[in-house]
């Protein structure tokens, strides 16, 4: 089954990439960005997606 296409504004992606830069190692950063993109696809704001992905990251420590 194919996922529906969702538009994610470039500004939101830029905010996430800027926030995660030099904060995590490569694997952690990739997982953080994936988590953020998941939340953005659910329709939350970039700030909320970052907060939720950070919670996911901290829980997985």
PDB file of N, CA, C and O in Angstrom:
ATOM      1  N   UNK A   1       0.845  -1.184   0.000  1.00  0.00           N
ATOM      2  CA  UNK A   1       0.000   0.000   0.000  1.00  0.00           C
ATOM      3  C   UNK A   1       0.887   1.243   0.000  1.00  0.00           C
ATOM      4  O   UNK A   1       1.822   1.348   0.794  1.00  0.00           O
ATOM      5  N   UNK A   2       0.591   2.167  -0.880  1.00  0.00           N
ATOM      6  CA  UNK A   2       1.414   3.360  -1.017  1.00  0.00           C
ATOM      7  C   UNK A   2       0.963   4.441  -0.045  1.00  0.00           C
ATOM      8  O   UNK A   2      -0.233   4.657   0.154  1.00  0.00           O
ATOM      9  N   UNK A   3       1.944   5.122   0.561  1.00  0.00           N
ATOM     10  CA  UNK A   3       1.658   6.221   1.480  1.00  0.00           C
ATOM     11  C   UNK A   3       1.119   7.411   0.690  1.00  0.00           C
ATOM     12  O   UNK A   3       1.571   7.664  -0.427  1.00  0.00           O
ATOM     13  N   UNK A   4       0.163   8.139   1.253  1.00  0.00           N
ATOM     14  CA  UNK A   4      -0.293   9.356   0.573  1.00  0.00           C
ATOM     15  C   UNK A   4       0.814  10.404   0.585  1.00  0.00           C
ATOM     16  O   UNK A   4       1.612  10.470   1.520  1.00  0.00           O
ATOM     17  N   UNK A   5       0.850  11.213  -0.457  1.00  0.00           N
ATOM     18  CA  UNK A   5       1.864  12.264  -0.530  1.00  0.00           C
ATOM     19  C   UNK A   5       1.454  13.422   0.365  1.00  0.00           C
ATOM     20  O   UNK A   5       0.302  13.856   0.365  1.00  0.00           O
ATOM     21  N   UNK A   6       2.424  13.911   1.126  1.00  0.00           N
ATOM     22  CA  UNK A   6       2.191  15.011   2.055  1.00  0.00           C
ATOM     23  C   UNK A   6       3.209  16.098   1.745  1.00  0.00           C
ATOM     24  O   UNK A   6       4.400  15.815   1.615  1.00  0.00           O
ATOM     25  N   UNK A   7       2.750  17.337   1.626  1.00  0.00           N
ATOM     26  CA  UNK A   7       3.650  18.460   1.394  1.00  0.00           C
ATOM     27  C   UNK A   7       4.201  18.941   2.727  1.00  0.00           C
ATOM     28  O   UNK A   7       3.443  19.267   3.640  1.00  0.00           O
ATOM     29  N   UNK A   8       5.519  18.982   2.834  1.00  0.00           N
ATOM     30  CA  UNK A   8       6.170  19.526   4.030  1.00  0.00           C
ATOM     31  C   UNK A   8       6.944  20.756   3.575  1.00  0.00           C
ATOM     32  O   UNK A   8       7.844  20.645   2.742  1.00  0.00           O
ATOM     33  N   UNK A   9       6.605  21.932   4.114  1.00  0.00           N
ATOM     34  CA  UNK A   9       7.284  23.160   3.694  1.00  0.00           C
ATOM     35  C   UNK A   9       8.795  23.101   3.934  1.00  0.00           C
ATOM     36  O   UNK A   9       9.258  22.565   4.941  1.00  0.00           O
ATOM     37  N   UNK A  10       9.540  23.656   3.000  1.00  0.00           N
ATOM     38  CA  UNK A  10      11.002  23.671   3.107  1.00  0.00           C
ATOM     39  C   UNK A  10      11.458  24.385   4.373  1.00  0.00           C
ATOM     40  O   UNK A  10      12.474  24.011   4.958  1.00  0.00           O
ATOM     41  N   UNK A  11      10.724  25.407   4.806  1.00  0.00           N
ATOM     42  CA  UNK A  11      11.083  26.116   6.041  1.00  0.00           C
ATOM     43  C   UNK A  11      11.066  25.172   7.236  1.00  0.00           C
ATOM     44  O   UNK A  11      11.936  25.247   8.103  1.00  0.00           O
ATOM     45  N   UNK A  12      10.075  24.283   7.281  1.00  0.00           N
ATOM     46  CA  UNK A  12       9.990  23.324   8.384  1.00  0.00           C
ATOM     47  C   UNK A  12      11.176  22.367   8.360  1.00  0.00           C
ATOM     48  O   UNK A  12      11.770  22.081   9.399  1.00  0.00           O
ATOM     49  N   UNK A  13      11.515  21.878   7.186  1.00  0.00           N
ATOM     50  CA  UNK A  13      12.652  20.965   7.057  1.00  0.00           C
ATOM     51  C   UNK A  13      13.939  21.691   7.440  1.00  0.00           C
ATOM     52  O   UNK A  13      14.794  21.115   8.113  1.00  0.00           O
ATOM     53  N   UNK A  14      14.086  22.940   7.021  1.00  0.00           N
ATOM     54  CA  UNK A  14      15.275  23.726   7.361  1.00  0.00           C
ATOM     55  C   UNK A  14      15.410  23.917   8.866  1.00  0.00           C
ATOM     56  O   UNK A  14      16.511  23.825   9.409  1.00  0.00           O
ATOM     57  N   UNK A  15      14.294  24.184   9.541  1.00  0.00           N
ATOM     58  CA  UNK A  15      14.325  24.348  11.002  1.00  0.00           C
ATOM     59  C   UNK A  15      14.824  23.083  11.678  1.00  0.00           C
ATOM     60  O   UNK A  15      15.626  23.138  12.610  1.00  0.00           O
ATOM     61  N   UNK A  16      14.345  21.949  11.202  1.00  0.00           N
ATOM     62  CA  UNK A  16      14.742  20.670  11.792  1.00  0.00           C
ATOM     63  C   UNK A  16      16.225  20.393  11.541  1.00  0.00           C
ATOM     64  O   UNK A  16      16.947  19.997  12.456  1.00  0.00           O
ATOM     65  N   UNK A  17      16.672  20.600  10.317  1.00  0.00           N
ATOM     66  CA  UNK A  17      18.074  20.346   9.995  1.00  0.00           C
ATOM     67  C   UNK A  17      18.992  21.284  10.765  1.00  0.00           C
ATOM     68  O   UNK A  17      20.052  20.870  11.236  1.00  0.00           O
ATOM     69  N   UNK A  18      18.593  22.541  10.894  1.00  0.00           N
ATOM     70  CA  UNK A  18      19.401  23.515  11.633  1.00  0.00           C
ATOM     71  C   UNK A  18      19.482  23.143  13.110  1.00  0.00           C
ATOM     72  O   UNK A  18      20.540  23.256  13.728  1.00  0.00           O
ATOM     73  N   UNK A  19      18.361  22.699  13.671  1.00  0.00           N
ATOM     74  CA  UNK A  19      18.325  22.356  15.089  1.00  0.00           C
ATOM     75  C   UNK A  19      19.183  21.132  15.386  1.00  0.00           C
ATOM     76  O   UNK A  19      19.844  21.075  16.423  1.00  0.00           O
ATOM     77  N   UNK A  20      19.177  20.160  14.489  1.00  0.00           N
ATOM     78  CA  UNK A  20      19.878  18.901  14.751  1.00  0.00           C
ATOM     79  C   UNK A  20      21.365  18.949  14.391  1.00  0.00           C
ATOM     80  O   UNK A  20      22.110  18.028  14.725  1.00  0.00           O
ATOM     81  N   UNK A  21      21.796  20.003  13.721  1.00  0.00           N
ATOM     82  CA  UNK A  21      23.184  20.117  13.276  1.00  0.00           C
ATOM     83  C   UNK A  21      24.126  20.189  14.479  1.00  0.00           C
ATOM     84  O   UNK A  21      23.926  20.998  15.385  1.00  0.00           O
ATOM     85  N   UNK A  22      25.150  19.342  14.479  1.00  0.00           N
ATOM     86  CA  UNK A  22      26.191  19.315  15.517  1.00  0.00           C
ATOM     87  C   UNK A  22      25.659  19.023  16.916  1.00  0.00           C
ATOM     88  O   UNK A  22      26.309  19.362  17.906  1.00  0.00           O
ATOM     89  N   UNK A  23      24.487  18.401  17.011  1.00  0.00           N
ATOM     90  CA  UNK A  23      23.922  18.055  18.314  1.00  0.00           C
ATOM     91  C   UNK A  23      24.043  16.549  18.557  1.00  0.00           C
ATOM     92  O   UNK A  23      24.319  16.117  19.676  1.00  0.00           O
ATOM     93  N   UNK A  24      23.839  15.766  17.519  1.00  0.00           N
ATOM     94  CA  UNK A  24      23.810  14.311  17.631  1.00  0.00           C
ATOM     95  C   UNK A  24      24.941  13.703  16.804  1.00  0.00           C
ATOM     96  O   UNK A  24      25.526  14.369  15.950  1.00  0.00           O
ATOM     97  N   UNK A  25      25.242  12.421  17.069  1.00  0.00           N
ATOM     98  CA  UNK A  25      26.117  11.721  16.131  1.00  0.00           C
ATOM     99  C   UNK A  25      25.277  11.381  14.892  1.00  0.00           C
ATOM    100  O   UNK A  25      24.071  11.628  14.879  1.00  0.00           O
ATOM    101  N   UNK A  26      25.895  10.823  13.870  1.00  0.00           N
ATOM    102  CA  UNK A  26      25.197  10.618  12.588  1.00  0.00           C
ATOM    103  C   UNK A  26      23.947   9.758  12.712  1.00  0.00           C
ATOM    104  O   UNK A  26      22.896  10.112  12.178  1.00  0.00           O
ATOM    105  N   UNK A  27      24.054   8.625  13.414  1.00  0.00           N
ATOM    106  CA  UNK A  27      22.891   7.739  13.550  1.00  0.00           C
ATOM    107  C   UNK A  27      21.774   8.403  14.344  1.00  0.00           C
ATOM    108  O   UNK A  27      20.601   8.305  13.983  1.00  0.00           O
ATOM    109  N   UNK A  28      22.147   9.081  15.429  1.00  0.00           N
ATOM    110  CA  UNK A  28      21.143   9.767  16.244  1.00  0.00           C
ATOM    111  C   UNK A  28      20.464  10.874  15.449  1.00  0.00           C
ATOM    112  O   UNK A  28      19.252  11.068  15.540  1.00  0.00           O
ATOM    113  N   UNK A  29      21.266  11.601  14.665  1.00  0.00           N
ATOM    114  CA  UNK A  29      20.700  12.691  13.866  1.00  0.00           C
ATOM    115  C   UNK A  29      19.723  12.148  12.826  1.00  0.00           C
ATOM    116  O   UNK A  29      18.651  12.718  12.621  1.00  0.00           O
ATOM    117  N   UNK A  30      20.089  11.059  12.177  1.00  0.00           N
ATOM    118  CA  UNK A  30      19.206  10.456  11.178  1.00  0.00           C
ATOM    119  C   UNK A  30      17.888  10.026  11.815  1.00  0.00           C
ATOM    120  O   UNK A  30      16.818  10.292  11.266  1.00  0.00           O
ATOM    121  N   UNK A  31      17.958   9.367  12.962  1.00  0.00           N
ATOM    122  CA  UNK A  31      16.738   8.937  13.647  1.00  0.00           C
ATOM    123  C   UNK A  31      15.910  10.123  14.117  1.00  0.00           C
ATOM    124  O   UNK A  31      14.681  10.082  14.060  1.00  0.00           O
ATOM    125  N   UNK A  32      16.568  11.176  14.579  1.00  0.00           N
ATOM    126  CA  UNK A  32      15.865  12.381  15.015  1.00  0.00           C
ATOM    127  C   UNK A  32      15.125  13.024  13.839  1.00  0.00           C
ATOM    128  O   UNK A  32      13.962  13.408  13.967  1.00  0.00           O
ATOM    129  N   UNK A  33      15.803  13.139  12.699  1.00  0.00           N
ATOM    130  CA  UNK A  33      15.187  13.743  11.513  1.00  0.00           C
ATOM    131  C   UNK A  33      14.020  12.886  11.025  1.00  0.00           C
ATOM    132  O   UNK A  33      12.977  13.422  10.650  1.00  0.00           O
ATOM    133  N   UNK A  34      14.184  11.569  11.025  1.00  0.00           N
ATOM    134  CA  UNK A  34      13.081  10.683  10.635  1.00  0.00           C
ATOM    135  C   UNK A  34      11.877  10.884  11.544  1.00  0.00           C
ATOM    136  O   UNK A  34      10.737  10.943  11.082  1.00  0.00           O
ATOM    137  N   UNK A  35      12.140  10.988  12.831  1.00  0.00           N
ATOM    138  CA  UNK A  35      11.064  11.186  13.794  1.00  0.00           C
ATOM    139  C   UNK A  35      10.367  12.523  13.548  1.00  0.00           C
ATOM    140  O   UNK A  35       9.139  12.599  13.568  1.00  0.00           O
ATOM    141  N   UNK A  36      11.149  13.568  13.317  1.00  0.00           N
ATOM    142  CA  UNK A  36      10.569  14.886  13.022  1.00  0.00           C
ATOM    143  C   UNK A  36       9.703  14.833  11.771  1.00  0.00           C
ATOM    144  O   UNK A  36       8.597  15.374  11.756  1.00  0.00           O
ATOM    145  N   UNK A  37      10.198  14.189  10.731  1.00  0.00           N
ATOM    146  CA  UNK A  37       9.430  14.096   9.487  1.00  0.00           C
ATOM    147  C   UNK A  37       8.136  13.327   9.697  1.00  0.00           C
ATOM    148  O   UNK A  37       7.107  13.666   9.113  1.00  0.00           O
ATOM    149  N   UNK A  38       8.185  12.296  10.526  1.00  0.00           N
ATOM    150  CA  UNK A  38       6.958  11.557  10.841  1.00  0.00           C
ATOM    151  C   UNK A  38       5.927  12.497  11.460  1.00  0.00           C
ATOM    152  O   UNK A  38       4.765  12.504  11.055  1.00  0.00           O
ATOM    153  N   UNK A  39       6.353  13.286  12.438  1.00  0.00           N
ATOM    154  CA  UNK A  39       5.415  14.198  13.100  1.00  0.00           C
ATOM    155  C   UNK A  39       4.933  15.295  12.147  1.00  0.00           C
ATOM    156  O   UNK A  39       3.771  15.697  12.206  1.00  0.00           O
ATOM    157  N   UNK A  40       5.814  15.780  11.275  1.00  0.00           N
ATOM    158  CA  UNK A  40       5.385  16.776  10.284  1.00  0.00           C
ATOM    159  C   UNK A  40       4.337  16.180   9.350  1.00  0.00           C
ATOM    160  O   UNK A  40       3.389  16.866   8.969  1.00  0.00           O
ATOM    161  N   UNK A  41       4.496  14.925   8.983  1.00  0.00           N
ATOM    162  CA  UNK A  41       3.507  14.267   8.121  1.00  0.00           C
ATOM    163  C   UNK A  41       2.167  14.121   8.827  1.00  0.00           C
ATOM    164  O   UNK A  41       1.124  14.049   8.178  1.00  0.00           O
ATOM    165  N   UNK A  42       2.194  14.077  10.149  1.00  0.00           N
ATOM    166  CA  UNK A  42       0.958  14.001  10.923  1.00  0.00           C
ATOM    167  C   UNK A  42       0.276  15.363  11.032  1.00  0.00           C
ATOM    168  O   UNK A  42      -0.853  15.458  11.513  1.00  0.00           O
ATOM    169  N   UNK A  43       0.962  16.421  10.583  1.00  0.00           N
ATOM    170  CA  UNK A  43       0.337  17.734  10.520  1.00  0.00           C
ATOM    171  C   UNK A  43       0.674  18.694  11.640  1.00  0.00           C
ATOM    172  O   UNK A  43       0.033  19.738  11.767  1.00  0.00           O
ATOM    173  N   UNK A  44       1.676  18.363  12.465  1.00  0.00           N
ATOM    174  CA  UNK A  44       2.032  19.288  13.546  1.00  0.00           C
ATOM    175  C   UNK A  44       3.029  20.326  13.034  1.00  0.00           C
ATOM    176  O   UNK A  44       3.596  20.172  11.953  1.00  0.00           O
ATOM    177  N   UNK A  45       3.234  21.371  13.810  1.00  0.00           N
ATOM    178  CA  UNK A  45       4.190  22.417  13.434  1.00  0.00           C
ATOM    179  C   UNK A  45       5.617  21.887  13.575  1.00  0.00           C
ATOM    180  O   UNK A  45       5.848  20.864  14.221  1.00  0.00           O
ATOM    181  N   UNK A  46       6.564  22.590  12.967  1.00  0.00           N
ATOM    182  CA  UNK A  46       7.971  22.184  13.056  1.00  0.00           C
ATOM    183  C   UNK A  46       8.440  22.190  14.504  1.00  0.00           C
ATOM    184  O   UNK A  46       9.162  21.289  14.929  1.00  0.00           O
ATOM    185  N   UNK A  47       8.033  23.198  15.258  1.00  0.00           N
ATOM    186  CA  UNK A  47       8.447  23.301  16.658  1.00  0.00           C
ATOM    187  C   UNK A  47       7.912  22.122  17.470  1.00  0.00           C
ATOM    188  O   UNK A  47       8.628  21.544  18.288  1.00  0.00           O
ATOM    189  N   UNK A  48       6.656  21.776  17.237  1.00  0.00           N
ATOM    190  CA  UNK A  48       6.051  20.644  17.944  1.00  0.00           C
ATOM    191  C   UNK A  48       6.718  19.336  17.514  1.00  0.00           C
ATOM    192  O   UNK A  48       6.960  18.461  18.345  1.00  0.00           O
ATOM    193  N   UNK A  49       7.012  19.202  16.235  1.00  0.00           N
ATOM    194  CA  UNK A  49       7.684  17.998  15.735  1.00  0.00           C
ATOM    195  C   UNK A  49       9.053  17.840  16.386  1.00  0.00           C
ATOM    196  O   UNK A  49       9.439  16.735  16.769  1.00  0.00           O
ATOM    197  N   UNK A  50       9.784  18.942  16.510  1.00  0.00           N
ATOM    198  CA  UNK A  50      11.101  18.903  17.160  1.00  0.00           C
ATOM    199  C   UNK A  50      10.957  18.484  18.618  1.00  0.00           C
ATOM    200  O   UNK A  50      11.715  17.645  19.104  1.00  0.00           O
ATOM    201  N   UNK A  51       9.990  19.064  19.312  1.00  0.00           N
ATOM    202  CA  UNK A  51       9.763  18.711  20.722  1.00  0.00           C
ATOM    203  C   UNK A  51       9.425  17.232  20.873  1.00  0.00           C
ATOM    204  O   UNK A  51       9.974  16.553  21.740  1.00  0.00           O
ATOM    205  N   UNK A  52       8.531  16.738  20.037  1.00  0.00           N
ATOM    206  CA  UNK A  52       8.114  15.342  20.135  1.00  0.00           C
ATOM    207  C   UNK A  52       9.264  14.393  19.770  1.00  0.00           C
ATOM    208  O   UNK A  52       9.440  13.356  20.411  1.00  0.00           O
ATOM    209  N   UNK A  53      10.038  14.744  18.753  1.00  0.00           N
ATOM    210  CA  UNK A  53      11.179  13.913  18.365  1.00  0.00           C
ATOM    211  C   UNK A  53      12.237  13.911  19.463  1.00  0.00           C
ATOM    212  O   UNK A  53      12.890  12.892  19.689  1.00  0.00           O
ATOM    213  N   UNK A  54      12.412  15.037  20.147  1.00  0.00           N
ATOM    214  CA  UNK A  54      13.370  15.101  21.249  1.00  0.00           C
ATOM    215  C   UNK A  54      12.911  14.199  22.397  1.00  0.00           C
ATOM    216  O   UNK A  54      13.728  13.528  23.028  1.00  0.00           O
ATOM    217  N   UNK A  55      11.618  14.186  22.662  1.00  0.00           N
ATOM    218  CA  UNK A  55      11.082  13.287  23.690  1.00  0.00           C
ATOM    219  C   UNK A  55      11.345  11.837  23.290  1.00  0.00           C
ATOM    220  O   UNK A  55      11.767  11.029  24.118  1.00  0.00           O
ATOM    221  N   UNK A  56      11.096  11.505  22.020  1.00  0.00           N
ATOM    222  CA  UNK A  56      11.379  10.150  21.533  1.00  0.00           C
ATOM    223  C   UNK A  56      12.854   9.803  21.735  1.00  0.00           C
ATOM    224  O   UNK A  56      13.188   8.704  22.177  1.00  0.00           O
ATOM    225  N   UNK A  57      13.728  10.753  21.406  1.00  0.00           N
ATOM    226  CA  UNK A  57      15.174  10.538  21.548  1.00  0.00           C
ATOM    227  C   UNK A  57      15.543  10.282  23.008  1.00  0.00           C
ATOM    228  O   UNK A  57      16.296   9.355  23.308  1.00  0.00           O
ATOM    229  N   UNK A  58      15.017  11.096  23.907  1.00  0.00           N
ATOM    230  CA  UNK A  58      15.350  10.953  25.327  1.00  0.00           C
ATOM    231  C   UNK A  58      14.814   9.649  25.908  1.00  0.00           C
ATOM    232  O   UNK A  58      15.459   9.034  26.757  1.00  0.00           O
ATOM    233  N   UNK A  59      13.648   9.230  25.458  1.00  0.00           N
ATOM    234  CA  UNK A  59      13.082   7.963  25.934  1.00  0.00           C
ATOM    235  C   UNK A  59      13.956   6.791  25.493  1.00  0.00           C
ATOM    236  O   UNK A  59      14.108   5.814  26.228  1.00  0.00           O
ATOM    237  N   UNK A  60      14.527   6.889  24.295  1.00  0.00           N
ATOM    238  CA  UNK A  60      15.337   5.792  23.749  1.00  0.00           C
ATOM    239  C   UNK A  60      16.757   5.739  24.307  1.00  0.00           C
ATOM    240  O   UNK A  60      17.492   4.802  23.999  1.00  0.00           O
ATOM    241  N   UNK A  61      17.162   6.711  25.113  1.00  0.00           N
ATOM    242  CA  UNK A  61      18.529   6.706  25.673  1.00  0.00           C
ATOM    243  C   UNK A  61      18.750   5.543  26.604  1.00  0.00           C
ATOM    244  O   UNK A  61      19.840   5.392  27.156  1.00  0.00           O
TER     245      UNK A  61
END
